[in-house]
Amino acid sequence: MHALPATDRLLESWLQCERRAWLETHRSALATPVGGLEPYLEEQRSDLRRLYLERLRAAHGALDVVSGTERDGREVVAGALRSGATCVVGATFETTFQASSGALRLRAGVDGLRSGTRGWRLEALAAGGRVRPHHVRRLAFAHYVAAAAVLSTERAAVVHVTRETAQPRPGLVASDVTAAVTSARSRLPTRLEAAAASLRAGTEPRTRVGPHCRSPRGCPFRTHCWSGNRSYSIFQVPMLRTSTRRALRSAGWLDVRRLPPEVPGLSPEERQALEDARETRSRVDTASVRRHLDRLEPPVAFLDMEFATPAVPWIPRMAAFEPLPFQFSVHLEGADGELVQRAYLHRDAPLDPRPPLTAALLRALHGTGSIVVYDAAGERLLLRALASAVPERAAELEAAQARIWDLLSLIRGSVRHPGFGSGWGLKRVAATLAPDAYRGVALADGLAAQAAWRRLLRTRDPHLARVLLAYCAADSRAMVAIVRVLRQWVAGSRAAEMPASP
């Protein structure tokens, strides 16, 4: 019987959901994109690896650091020992686990190895700013495989950035997780035995859907697993607490259409959310929509901004993960309804994008009229960040905040449609009310836009610039389309004339 491959990522998938791991092994073609999270994380890891290598060389000397990325760990460590190096950046270890159901070929990598008095310390880079359980699990797996490959290991640490701004660039912190890794490693043989049996099963596990479909990372098989209950699953209903979802799932209630009329222990907001989810007809509070629309003052600027959250900012005094706006799109609608689009995309990597973006944005916003955004809290946060970075324009940016008109709050408070599914995200609402708004747009979400922008700064690829400009323009254009649909309803349309659920 041949040995199945099992990398640290596959084991992590199995710990998240054995059905996911089985599908990755046997039915990988069923996977569908889950947005821009993975490209975003890879960009963050790439920045962290560069900073990590830079700090190691500064602390230990260039000759004491050996690069072993994508090379067999035993060979790399042996070479490091021969040369007297005390640090290794990147190494992959392999061994075989003999389970009762068959063999697993184990493969695990580490971001760094540091020589200690009694062995090596394994280090893993975290793209976030703190230690999470999946970092410990990955290090435990690497510890197990490296030890089986005859590497003497002493300690384990997760390396992540600090959020302090006192230094010109963020610092790195190594959080010792040896005790947690040792505990997790002791459970690995049992889990590997179960994983081997599960992965060799001839039929797909029937694991039920739940919060694990999104945590710690989105599952590429959600479309497959949720195909039977996507629109009416309790996990698609917004406003429910995690504890409520778990309680309903434990009671066997997954489909909101089959819930009893009265579910005990719900908040008023949760009861309303379930009532809305069970509703198969669209409803709109026309009077409320009219009141909101009457507050719009021309010229109306439909604004969308994209921002990055770099783990390793290249701009001095910026904290790790501090929002960094890098582009905007404004569709300016005059009193006659004519649209003019204005945009800015920062393309010069060494320079701070905030001063030129601020200047272009204030020109595009015209100085008067309402500014339509989708999620006022988020856009105000970005405008305050710009005001802090460009204090000479702070008064103008504060005046712009006073002109904000929030489309999201109107949709959430006044419009119900089964096509909205699990929430009121702009793309979800636009898909129902303005289905052509994102036709031909290449990027899935804001995380994908961040990753594309970082690649643009490195490569100056004009295609990436066009993709980013088109994505941001689609967001501001979608808001225009939604507001125009709302105006049609107020002018005489009935809620029953809303588009049907897709």
Backbone torsions as a table, in degrees:
resi	resn	phi	psi	omega
1	MET	NA	128.0	-176.0
2	HIS	-72.9	156.2	-178.8
3	ALA	-86.0	133.1	176.4
4	LEU	-80.6	142.7	175.6
5	PRO	-75.2	145.8	177.3
6	ALA	-147.0	99.9	176.8
7	THR	-87.8	173.8	177.4
8	ASP	-61.9	-35.1	-180.0
9	ARG	-69.7	-36.9	178.5
10	LEU	-67.2	-41.5	177.3
11	LEU	-64.0	-40.1	177.1
12	GLU	-60.7	-40.4	176.8
13	SER	-62.1	-41.7	-179.2
14	TRP	-65.1	-40.5	178.2
15	LEU	-65.5	-32.4	176.6
16	GLN	-72.5	-42.5	-177.1
17	CYS	-170.2	119.6	-177.8
18	GLU	-66.0	-26.8	177.7
19	ARG	-65.5	-41.3	178.2
20	ARG	-61.0	-46.4	-179.2
21	ALA	-62.3	-40.1	179.0
22	TRP	-63.4	-43.2	179.8
23	LEU	-65.2	-40.2	177.9
24	GLU	-61.7	-33.4	-178.1
25	THR	-81.2	-39.7	-169.6
26	HIS	-113.1	-24.7	-175.0
27	ARG	-136.3	49.1	-174.5
28	SER	-61.8	-23.1	-179.7
29	ALA	-65.9	-16.0	179.7
30	LEU	-79.4	-8.4	-178.9
31	ALA	-67.5	144.5	175.6
32	THR	-128.4	154.9	-178.3
33	PRO	-58.4	144.6	179.8
34	VAL	-115.7	28.6	179.3
35	GLY	92.8	-162.0	-171.5
36	GLY	-96.6	14.1	-175.0
37	LEU	-61.5	-49.0	-176.5
38	GLU	-64.1	-47.8	175.2
39	PRO	-58.5	-38.6	178.5
40	TYR	-62.3	-47.6	-179.8
41	LEU	-64.0	-37.1	179.7
42	GLU	-65.7	-38.5	175.5
43	GLU	-62.5	-42.3	178.7
44	GLN	-63.6	-44.1	179.8
45	ARG	-63.5	-38.0	179.6
46	SER	-61.3	-43.6	177.0
47	ASP	-63.6	-42.2	-179.5
48	LEU	-65.3	-39.2	179.1
49	ARG	-62.2	-40.3	178.3
50	ARG	-64.3	-45.1	179.0
51	LEU	-65.0	-40.2	179.3
52	TYR	-59.9	-48.3	179.7
53	LEU	-63.8	-40.4	179.2
54	GLU	-61.5	-44.0	-178.6
55	ARG	-70.3	-36.8	178.2
56	LEU	-63.2	-45.5	-179.2
57	ARG	-65.8	-34.8	178.2
58	ALA	-68.4	-34.2	-176.6
59	ALA	-85.6	-32.6	-171.7
60	HIS	-116.1	-10.1	-176.8
61	GLY	92.0	141.1	-174.1
62	ALA	-58.6	-35.7	-175.3
63	LEU	-75.6	-15.2	-178.3
64	ASP	-91.4	0.7	-177.2
65	VAL	-115.4	123.3	-179.9
66	VAL	-112.2	134.8	177.2
67	SER	-94.6	126.2	-177.7
68	GLY	-130.5	20.6	-175.4
69	THR	-54.8	131.7	178.8
70	GLU	62.8	21.7	175.6
71	ARG	-116.9	155.1	-179.8
72	ASP	-57.5	128.5	-173.9
73	GLY	-62.2	-38.1	-179.5
74	ARG	-62.5	-41.0	178.7
75	GLU	-65.2	-42.1	-177.9
76	VAL	-65.6	-46.2	-178.9
77	VAL	-64.8	-41.2	178.3
78	ALA	-60.5	-42.6	177.9
79	GLY	-64.8	-38.5	178.8
80	ALA	-64.0	-42.0	179.8
81	LEU	-65.3	-40.2	179.3
82	ARG	-64.0	-36.9	-176.9
83	SER	-86.4	-7.8	-178.7
84	GLY	83.0	11.3	179.8
85	ALA	-68.7	148.4	-179.6
86	THR	-109.8	-7.0	-178.8
87	CYS	-136.1	142.7	173.7
88	VAL	-127.0	129.7	177.4
89	VAL	-103.5	106.8	177.4
90	GLY	82.3	123.9	175.0
91	ALA	-161.9	145.3	-179.1
92	THR	-118.0	133.8	-179.2
93	PHE	-117.8	146.2	179.7
94	GLU	-133.8	146.3	173.6
95	THR	-159.2	177.9	179.7
96	THR	-121.4	133.3	176.0
97	PHE	-105.8	122.7	-178.2
98	GLN	-94.8	98.8	177.2
99	ALA	-89.1	165.6	-179.8
100	SER	-65.8	-26.6	-179.9
101	SER	-90.4	-3.7	-178.3
102	GLY	139.3	175.4	-174.8
103	ALA	-88.7	148.7	170.8
104	LEU	-116.2	128.0	172.8
105	ARG	-86.4	110.6	-175.6
106	LEU	-92.8	136.7	179.1
107	ARG	-139.5	124.6	-177.6
108	ALA	-140.2	143.9	178.3
109	GLY	-120.7	154.6	174.2
110	VAL	-124.0	151.1	177.6
111	ASP	-78.2	-28.4	-178.8
112	GLY	-158.8	153.2	173.3
113	LEU	-129.7	133.8	175.4
114	ARG	-125.2	133.0	-177.5
115	SER	-74.4	133.2	176.9
116	GLY	-119.8	-171.1	-176.3
117	THR	-71.7	-31.6	-176.8
118	ARG	-120.2	11.9	-179.3
119	GLY	153.6	-164.2	-176.0
120	TRP	-100.8	147.8	173.2
121	ARG	-99.7	126.1	176.9
122	LEU	-84.4	136.6	179.2
123	GLU	-129.3	137.6	176.7
124	ALA	-122.0	137.0	177.7
125	LEU	-87.0	134.9	178.2
126	ALA	-107.3	125.7	-179.5
127	ALA	-69.7	-19.8	176.5
128	GLY	-91.4	-168.4	-176.2
129	GLY	-102.3	10.4	-179.5
130	ARG	-156.5	170.0	179.7
131	VAL	-78.8	134.3	176.4
132	ARG	-122.4	160.5	-176.7
133	PRO	-56.2	-36.3	-177.4
134	HIS	-70.4	-23.1	173.8
135	HIS	-66.5	-42.2	179.1
136	VAL	-64.7	-43.6	-179.7
137	ARG	-62.0	-40.1	-179.6
138	ARG	-67.2	-40.6	177.5
139	LEU	-66.6	-36.9	178.3
140	ALA	-63.0	-41.2	178.3
141	PHE	-65.6	-43.9	178.0
142	ALA	-62.4	-40.1	178.9
143	HIS	-61.2	-44.1	-179.5
144	TYR	-63.6	-47.4	-176.9
145	VAL	-69.3	-42.4	-179.9
146	ALA	-62.5	-40.7	178.8
147	ALA	-65.4	-39.2	177.7
148	ALA	-65.6	-26.6	177.7
149	ALA	-88.9	16.9	174.5
150	VAL	65.5	46.7	170.9
151	LEU	-110.9	125.6	179.1
152	SER	-77.8	114.2	-177.5
153	THR	-110.7	142.1	-174.3
154	GLU	-112.3	-50.3	-176.2
155	ARG	-141.3	175.6	178.0
156	ALA	-142.3	144.0	-178.4
157	ALA	-146.5	147.7	171.6
158	VAL	-103.8	124.8	-177.4
159	VAL	-101.9	124.4	-179.3
160	HIS	-143.0	167.6	-177.6
161	VAL	-83.0	158.6	171.0
162	THR	-93.8	158.9	179.0
163	ARG	-99.1	9.0	-178.9
164	GLU	-74.7	149.1	179.6
165	THR	-111.8	11.3	-177.0
166	ALA	-68.9	-27.5	-179.0
167	GLN	-97.2	156.2	178.5
168	PRO	-58.2	-32.9	176.9
169	ARG	-131.7	154.0	-179.4
170	PRO	-59.5	146.0	176.0
171	GLY	-92.9	167.5	177.1
172	LEU	-109.1	140.7	178.9
173	VAL	-122.2	132.9	175.9
174	ALA	-102.1	107.6	179.6
175	SER	-90.0	119.6	-178.6
176	ASP	-71.0	125.1	-179.6
177	VAL	-126.4	26.2	-175.3
178	THR	-56.7	-46.3	-177.4
179	ALA	-62.8	-44.7	-179.6
180	ALA	-66.2	-39.4	179.5
181	VAL	-66.3	-41.8	178.9
182	THR	-61.2	-42.1	178.7
183	SER	-65.1	-45.2	-179.9
184	ALA	-65.5	-36.6	-179.9
185	ARG	-64.7	-36.0	-178.9
186	SER	-62.7	-24.6	179.9
187	ARG	-90.5	-7.0	-173.3
188	LEU	-64.1	-44.5	-179.5
189	PRO	-54.6	-42.2	178.4
190	THR	-63.9	-42.3	-178.5
191	ARG	-70.9	-36.3	176.9
192	LEU	-66.3	-38.2	176.2
193	GLU	-59.8	-46.5	179.2
194	ALA	-66.7	-39.3	179.8
195	ALA	-64.2	-40.8	179.9
196	ALA	-62.2	-44.0	178.7
197	ALA	-64.1	-41.7	-179.6
198	SER	-65.7	-45.0	-176.9
199	LEU	-69.1	-25.5	179.0
200	ARG	-88.0	-6.2	-179.4
201	ALA	-60.5	142.4	-177.5
202	GLY	-79.5	-15.7	-179.0
203	THR	-121.7	153.5	-178.5
204	GLU	-67.9	128.4	176.2
205	PRO	-59.5	147.6	-178.3
206	ARG	-102.7	44.4	178.3
207	THR	-58.8	133.1	-179.5
208	ARG	-74.0	151.2	177.4
209	VAL	-70.9	159.1	-179.4
210	GLY	177.5	-165.8	-178.8
211	PRO	-58.8	-27.3	-179.7
212	HIS	-64.1	-14.6	178.5
213	CYS	-68.2	-15.6	-178.7
214	ARG	-119.6	-14.3	-171.8
215	SER	-129.6	138.9	3.0
216	PRO	-79.9	-7.1	174.0
217	ARG	-145.6	153.1	-177.6
218	GLY	-61.4	143.0	-177.3
219	CYS	-93.5	130.3	179.0
220	PRO	-72.6	-3.9	-179.8
221	PHE	-106.7	15.5	-179.2
222	ARG	-60.0	-42.1	-179.7
223	THR	-59.0	-41.0	179.4
224	HIS	-67.7	-50.6	-174.0
225	CYS	-72.4	-27.7	-176.5
226	TRP	-96.0	5.4	-171.4
227	SER	-59.0	-28.7	-177.0
228	GLY	-85.3	-17.7	-174.7
229	ASN	-145.9	30.6	-174.4
230	ARG	-62.5	-44.4	-172.4
231	SER	-75.5	-25.4	-172.2
232	TYR	-121.0	15.5	179.0
233	SER	-74.0	145.8	176.5
234	ILE	-62.3	-20.9	-179.9
235	PHE	-84.5	-2.5	175.0
236	GLN	-101.4	-4.5	-177.1
237	VAL	-86.7	123.5	177.6
238	PRO	-73.2	164.0	172.3
239	MET	76.8	-2.5	177.7
240	LEU	-83.8	138.0	175.4
241	ARG	-71.1	153.9	177.9
242	THR	-58.6	-40.9	-179.9
243	SER	-62.9	-35.3	178.7
244	THR	-67.7	-44.2	179.0
245	ARG	-60.4	-42.9	-179.5
246	ARG	-64.1	-41.4	-179.9
247	ALA	-64.5	-43.2	179.1
248	LEU	-64.7	-41.2	-180.0
249	ARG	-65.1	-41.8	179.8
250	SER	-63.4	-31.8	178.6
251	ALA	-80.7	-1.6	178.7
252	GLY	87.3	11.7	-179.2
253	TRP	-99.6	103.1	179.0
254	LEU	-109.3	-27.3	-176.9
255	ASP	-102.9	120.1	-175.9
256	VAL	-63.7	-22.9	-179.4
257	ARG	-70.1	-18.6	-177.1
258	ARG	-104.6	6.9	177.0
259	LEU	-70.5	148.3	174.7
260	PRO	-65.8	159.5	-178.6
261	PRO	-56.2	-36.5	-179.2
262	GLU	-121.7	119.7	176.1
263	VAL	-108.0	120.2	-176.1
264	PRO	-70.0	154.1	171.8
265	GLY	82.5	9.5	-178.4
266	LEU	-91.0	146.7	171.5
267	SER	-76.6	162.6	176.6
268	PRO	-57.1	-38.0	179.3
269	GLU	-65.0	-38.6	179.4
270	GLU	-69.3	-40.2	177.7
271	ARG	-61.0	-40.8	179.0
272	GLN	-66.3	-39.5	179.9
273	ALA	-63.2	-41.8	178.7
274	LEU	-68.3	-38.4	177.2
275	GLU	-62.4	-42.1	178.1
276	ASP	-64.3	-39.8	-177.9
277	ALA	-67.2	-32.8	178.9
278	ARG	-76.9	-17.8	-178.2
279	GLU	-70.4	127.6	179.4
280	THR	-99.4	-5.0	178.4
281	ARG	-108.2	153.5	175.6
282	SER	-82.2	147.8	177.9
283	ARG	-139.4	144.1	177.3
284	VAL	-140.3	136.6	175.7
285	ASP	-88.7	90.8	-173.6
286	THR	-61.5	-38.5	-179.3
287	ALA	-62.8	-42.5	178.7
288	SER	-65.0	-42.9	178.4
289	VAL	-60.4	-41.8	-179.7
290	ARG	-62.2	-43.2	-179.7
291	ARG	-60.6	-42.6	179.7
292	HIS	-65.8	-44.8	-177.9
293	LEU	-65.5	-31.9	179.8
294	ASP	-64.7	-18.8	-179.1
295	ARG	-84.8	-7.3	178.7
296	LEU	-72.3	130.3	179.6
297	GLU	-115.6	125.0	179.2
298	PRO	-74.3	156.9	-7.5
299	PRO	-71.0	140.2	-176.6
300	VAL	-94.6	124.4	179.2
301	ALA	-103.2	116.9	176.6
302	PHE	-92.7	110.3	-169.2
303	LEU	-113.3	132.7	168.0
304	ASP	-131.3	134.2	176.6
305	MET	-120.5	142.1	172.8
306	GLU	-108.9	145.8	-177.9
307	PHE	-141.5	157.2	175.8
308	ALA	-109.2	158.5	174.7
309	THR	-129.1	69.9	-174.0
310	PRO	-66.5	134.7	175.4
311	ALA	-67.9	-31.8	179.6
312	VAL	-124.6	84.0	180.0
313	PRO	-64.2	143.0	176.8
314	TRP	-93.0	-1.6	-179.7
315	ILE	-96.7	124.7	-177.4
316	PRO	-56.4	143.7	175.0
317	ARG	72.1	5.1	172.5
318	MET	-85.3	138.1	177.6
319	ALA	-80.9	156.0	174.8
320	ALA	-58.9	136.2	177.4
321	PHE	68.6	11.3	174.7
322	GLU	-70.0	132.2	-177.4
323	PRO	-59.5	133.6	-178.8
324	LEU	-127.8	96.0	179.5
325	PRO	-62.3	136.9	-178.8
326	PHE	-130.4	-10.7	176.2
327	GLN	-159.1	160.8	173.7
328	PHE	-148.6	161.8	170.5
329	SER	-136.4	133.7	176.8
330	VAL	-125.3	125.6	167.4
331	HIS	-103.3	111.8	-176.5
332	LEU	-96.8	119.5	-178.8
333	GLU	-106.0	118.6	178.9
334	GLY	-79.5	176.5	-178.9
335	ALA	-61.5	-26.1	179.7
336	ASP	-86.9	1.3	178.7
337	GLY	88.9	-4.7	-179.4
338	GLU	-72.1	140.4	-178.0
339	LEU	-106.0	138.4	171.4
340	VAL	-127.9	128.1	-178.8
341	GLN	-104.0	134.6	176.5
342	ARG	-129.5	144.5	-174.0
343	ALA	-148.6	159.7	173.3
344	TYR	-144.4	137.6	174.8
345	LEU	-136.3	121.6	-179.0
346	HIS	-78.5	131.6	-174.4
347	ARG	-128.2	3.2	-176.0
348	ASP	-107.7	101.9	-171.2
349	ALA	-57.3	-44.3	-173.9
350	PRO	-69.0	-19.9	-172.6
351	LEU	-94.1	149.7	174.4
352	ASP	-69.3	122.4	-177.3
353	PRO	-74.0	-14.1	-169.6
354	ARG	-69.7	-42.6	178.9
355	PRO	-62.8	-50.7	179.6
356	PRO	-66.5	-34.5	177.9
357	LEU	-64.7	-41.5	179.5
358	THR	-61.1	-45.0	-179.8
359	ALA	-61.6	-45.6	-179.8
360	ALA	-66.7	-37.4	-178.7
361	LEU	-65.7	-45.7	-178.5
362	LEU	-64.9	-33.3	174.4
363	ARG	-66.1	-41.5	-176.1
364	ALA	-69.9	-29.3	-176.3
365	LEU	-80.8	-3.8	167.0
366	HIS	75.1	-20.9	178.1
367	GLY	94.5	-20.8	178.1
368	THR	-140.2	168.0	178.6
369	GLY	90.8	167.5	-178.6
370	SER	-77.8	149.9	175.3
371	ILE	-114.8	108.5	-178.9
372	VAL	-85.7	126.2	176.8
373	VAL	-131.2	167.1	175.4
374	TYR	-115.5	99.8	-174.9
375	ASP	93.1	85.8	-176.5
376	ALA	-61.8	-36.8	-177.7
377	ALA	-60.9	-44.4	-179.2
378	GLY	-66.1	-43.2	-178.1
379	GLU	-69.6	-36.3	176.9
380	ARG	-65.2	-37.1	177.0
381	LEU	-59.9	-42.7	179.1
382	LEU	-67.8	-39.2	178.8
383	LEU	-66.2	-36.6	176.4
384	ARG	-67.7	-36.3	177.4
385	ALA	-63.6	-39.7	177.1
386	LEU	-65.6	-40.7	179.9
387	ALA	-63.2	-37.5	178.4
388	SER	-67.6	-37.3	-177.7
389	ALA	-80.5	-26.6	-177.4
390	VAL	-127.7	71.6	-171.0
391	PRO	-61.1	-26.1	179.8
392	GLU	-68.0	-15.6	177.5
393	ARG	-110.4	12.3	-174.0
394	ALA	-61.1	-40.9	-178.1
395	ALA	-63.3	-41.2	179.5
396	GLU	-67.0	-37.9	179.0
397	LEU	-69.7	-34.9	176.2
398	GLU	-66.2	-38.8	176.9
399	ALA	-64.3	-35.9	178.1
400	ALA	-65.0	-37.3	178.5
401	GLN	-61.1	-35.9	-178.9
402	ALA	-67.8	-17.9	-178.3
403	ARG	-93.9	0.4	-173.6
404	ILE	-70.1	137.3	177.0
405	TRP	-124.9	119.7	-169.6
406	ASP	-94.8	110.7	178.0
407	LEU	-70.1	-34.4	-179.7
408	LEU	-60.4	-46.2	-177.9
409	SER	-62.9	-34.0	177.6
410	LEU	-66.8	-47.5	-179.1
411	ILE	-62.2	-45.8	-177.6
412	ARG	-63.7	-36.1	-175.2
413	GLY	-88.1	-21.1	-168.1
414	SER	-128.3	-9.0	-174.6
415	VAL	-127.2	131.4	174.5
416	ARG	-127.1	132.8	178.6
417	HIS	-152.8	133.4	-179.7
418	PRO	-60.9	-22.4	178.5
419	GLY	-69.1	-16.7	178.9
420	PHE	-71.6	-21.6	175.1
421	GLY	61.0	-119.0	-169.4
422	SER	-88.9	5.8	-179.8
423	GLY	175.1	-166.7	-175.0
424	TRP	-121.2	34.9	176.3
425	GLY	-61.5	149.7	-175.7
426	LEU	-56.4	-45.5	-177.3
427	LYS	-66.9	-35.8	178.7
428	ARG	-67.5	-45.3	179.9
429	VAL	-66.6	-42.2	179.6
430	ALA	-63.7	-36.2	179.9
431	ALA	-61.3	-27.0	179.9
432	THR	-91.0	-44.2	-173.4
433	LEU	-94.5	-27.0	-178.4
434	ALA	-141.2	69.6	-168.1
435	PRO	-62.8	-15.2	179.8
436	ASP	-91.5	-1.1	-171.1
437	ALA	-61.0	-36.0	-175.2
438	TYR	-111.0	18.7	179.8
439	ARG	-62.5	127.0	176.8
440	GLY	82.5	2.5	-179.9
441	VAL	-80.1	130.5	-171.5
442	ALA	-85.4	-27.2	-174.9
443	LEU	-92.7	143.0	-175.0
444	ALA	-82.5	-36.7	-173.2
445	ASP	-164.8	-175.5	-177.1
446	GLY	-65.6	-32.6	177.4
447	LEU	-65.9	-40.0	176.4
448	ALA	-64.0	-35.8	177.8
449	ALA	-65.5	-41.0	176.8
450	GLN	-58.6	-47.1	-179.3
451	ALA	-62.9	-40.8	180.0
452	ALA	-65.4	-38.0	179.8
453	TRP	-65.7	-41.2	178.6
454	ARG	-62.6	-39.0	177.0
455	ARG	-66.6	-37.1	178.1
456	LEU	-61.3	-42.6	-179.6
457	LEU	-63.3	-33.8	179.9
458	ARG	-78.3	-39.3	-169.0
459	THR	-104.6	-22.2	-173.6
460	ARG	56.0	33.5	-179.5
461	ASP	-71.1	117.9	-178.2
462	PRO	-64.0	-27.5	177.6
463	HIS	-63.3	-42.8	177.9
464	LEU	-62.0	-37.8	177.7
465	ALA	-61.9	-43.4	179.3
466	ARG	-64.4	-40.0	179.3
467	VAL	-63.0	-44.4	-179.5
468	LEU	-66.4	-43.2	178.9
469	LEU	-62.4	-40.3	-179.9
470	ALA	-67.0	-38.3	-179.2
471	TYR	-65.2	-49.2	-178.2
472	CYS	-65.9	-39.4	177.9
473	ALA	-62.4	-36.0	179.2
474	ALA	-64.1	-36.9	178.4
475	ASP	-63.7	-48.8	-179.1
476	SER	-69.5	-34.3	177.6
477	ARG	-67.7	-35.1	177.7
478	ALA	-62.7	-38.9	177.5
479	MET	-63.7	-39.5	176.3
480	VAL	-58.8	-48.2	-176.7
481	ALA	-62.9	-40.7	-179.4
482	ILE	-66.3	-44.8	179.7
483	VAL	-62.3	-37.3	178.9
484	ARG	-67.5	-34.1	173.9
485	VAL	-64.6	-43.9	177.7
486	LEU	-59.7	-40.5	178.2
487	ARG	-62.8	-36.6	178.5
488	GLN	-64.5	-40.9	178.0
489	TRP	-61.6	-45.8	-179.1
490	VAL	-62.8	-32.3	-178.9
491	ALA	-74.3	-7.3	176.1
492	GLY	147.8	-8.1	-179.7
493	SER	-70.6	153.1	176.5
494	ARG	-101.2	156.8	179.1
495	ALA	-57.4	-32.8	179.9
496	ALA	-65.3	-15.5	-179.7
497	GLU	-90.4	3.8	175.2
498	MET	-63.6	154.8	178.8
499	PRO	-58.8	148.3	179.7
500	ALA	-71.4	156.6	178.3
501	SER	-63.4	134.5	-179.7
502	PRO	-69.7	NA	NA
